[in-house]
Amino acid sequence: MLHGIDVSAYQSTAYSTAGSSFVFIKATEGRSYVNPRLTAQTKTGRDAGLVVGFYHFLWPGDITAQAEYFVSKAPEKAGDLLAVDWETTGDGTHASNAEKDSFIRKVKALRPDNRVVLYRNRNFWLNIDKTSYAGDGLWIADYTTAGKPRIEADWKFHQYTSDPHDKDVADFASKAALQAWARSPEAHSARRRIPDSRRRTPAAWPPVPMTRRR
C-alpha cells in the first residue's frame, strides 16, 4: 500500500512530499475556475518523483464544456492520472449520475492515454451513486483507518483523513506497480457496473457525513 496526498489552492506550493508516492492536485472546477497554484504544485510533485494526478470538481450542467475545460488546463503527460471529484457543490446541488458518467467518458475520449478515476465519499457511494461507473477506478473518501474504507467494492485510492490535510493511500504493492498501471489505460478500463451486492455496507457501520476541501 502506497501513501500520498491531495492538494488544492488551500495548500502551499511547497507541500511536503516526504513519504509520498503520489499526489492529486486540483486543476479546475466548473467551467471557469483554475487552481492558481496548479503549475507550482505540479512542479513540486514532479521534482519529488511522485506519480501526479489532477482532478476536476464537477458541477451539474454543461458536462462536455466542463470536460473540455478540464483537459485544457490539466497538464498532459503520459503516466499522469485524471480524476473527477463528484460531491455536493457549494450551492447544495450535485451532478446527476448520468452527468457523472458522461463526464468520465468524455474525459477518457479526450485523454485516451491517461487513466481516469472517480472520487466520491462513502455517502455518495452508498446512497447517491446508482450506476457504479468509476472509469478506471474508485477513489473513495472515508475517514477511518488507512486502507480500510467501509465499503465492499474494489478501490484504487482511499482518502482516509483531512487532518492536517487530505491524505490518501493507494492499493498498489509498489510505486513501480502504480506507474505501470497509470501508463496502460487501455488494458483494464473499469467499464462494467459493480454489482449492488458489492456496493452495500453492513448496517452496523453508520454513515459518515463528509465535505471535501475544495
N, C-alpha and C positions, 0 to 999 in steps of 0.2 A: 504494500500500500504506500502510495506516494503522498507527500504533503505539498500544499500550495495555498495561494491566496487569491482573492479577487479585490480589485480596487476601482475607484471612480474618482471624480474630481474632489471628493471629500478627503482623499488620501494624498499624501505627499508624492511628488515626483521621484523622491529618493526613498521609497518604501523599502523596508528590509526584505531581502531575498534569502536570508540565512535559513537553511534547512528546507527550502522550497525547490520543487522540481518543475512547477508550472505556475502561471498566473493568468487570470482572466481580467481584462481591462474593459471598462465601459467605453464604448465608442460613441453610440448615438442613442437618441430617444425620439420617438415620433417621427416627424418629417422636418424638424428644424434644429434640434439640439445636437451639438457635438461636444464631447468632453474636451475642455480647453487644455487639459493636461495629457491628452492622448499620446502625442508624439513623444514627450519626455518620459511618460510612464512606460511606453513601448520600449524605448531605448534602455531603460533600467532593466527590464526583463530580458531583453536580448543580450545585453552586456553580461548578465549573470548566467547566460546559457540556459535559461528556462524555456520550456515549451510555452508559447504565448497564444492566448486566445482573446477574442474580442466579443463583446455582447451588445445587443440592442434591446432597449426597454420598449416593449411593444404596447402600442395604444390601439384601440379599436378604430377601424376605418382606413381607407386608402392603403391597403396592405401592399399592393405592388409598389406604390410610391415609397413606402417605408423600407421595403426590401432593397430597392434600388438606392435609396439614400444610405442605408447601412453599408452596402458593399462599396459605395463610392467613397466612404470615409474610413472604413476599416482597412488597415494595411493589407496588401495582398502578397502572401509568401507561402510557398509550399510548406506543409507541416504546421501551419498556424491552425487554430481552432476557431470556429464561429459558434455563437450561441444566441438564442432568443430568450429574453427574460420575460416570462409570462406571469403576471400577477395583477393585483389591484392597482389602478393608477391613482394619481393624486386627487382626481375628482370622484373617486369611488367606483369607477367603471372598470371593465376589463375586456380585452378582445375575446371574441367568441371562440368556441372550439374550431369552427370552420376557418376563422381568420388565422388562428394559431397554426393550423395545419397548412393553410395556403402560404403563409409567410415562410415556414420552413422549406416547403417545396420550391418556392420562388428563389430563396437564397441558395439552395442546393443547385438549382438550374443556373444561376448567375455565377456561382463559385464551385464548379464541379470538382475542383482539385482540393477542396477543404472539407473537413468534417464539420457537420452542423449538429449541435446538440440543443436540447431544451432544458432550461432552468425553470423550476417551479417549486413552490413549497409543498409541504406534506398535505396541507388543507386542500390546495388546488388538485393535487394528485388524487386524493381520496374522494373529494366532493364536487369538483368542478370539471375536471377532465373526463370527457365521455368517449374520446376516440383513442386515447393512449398512444397517439402518434408522437414520437420524440425524435424524428430524424435519425441521426446516427447514435443517439444515446441519451440517457436520462441524467440530468444534473439535479439532484434532489436536495432541498433545504429542509433540514430537521435538526433542531438544536438539541442534540443528545450526544452520546459517545461517538467519537470519530470512527467512521466506517461501519456504524450500526444504525442506519436510518430505519425508522419503524414502518417499513413497507416490505412487501414480499417480492416485488418486481426486481429485475436486474437493474443495476445503475452503474454509471461510469464515474460520476463525481458526486461527492457529498459535502455540502456546506453545513458544518456542524456547530459553528458559533459565530458571533459578531463581536466578540469581546477579546481584545480591544478593536479588532477589525475583522472583516469576513475571512474565515479560514476554511479550507477545504481539504479533502483527501480524494485520491483517485484510485480506482480499483485496478491497478496495474502492478506487476511484480517489480518493475524497474523503469527508470526514465527511458531507457532504450526501447522497452516494450511500448510505452506511451508514444514515443516518437514514431515507431514503426506503424502503430495504429493510425496516428494522425496523418501519416503520409500515404495511406492507402484507402481513401474514401470510397472507392468503387467496390471494395472487397466485401464489406459486411454492413451495408446500409440497413438500418433498422426500419424496414418498410412495413413489417407485419404488426398487426394490433396485438397488444399484450392482453391475454385473456383476463376477464374480470376476476377469476379465481386467484390470480396472482397479484391483482391490484389492491385487494382489500387487506385491511389490517385488523387483527383481533380487537374486539370491543373493549378489552381491558386497557388498551392504550388510548388515553384521552387525546382529543385533538389539540394541537398546539398552535395558537394564533401567531402568525408571523408577518412582519412587514419588512421588506428588503430595503437596505440602504440604497438610495438612488444617488 
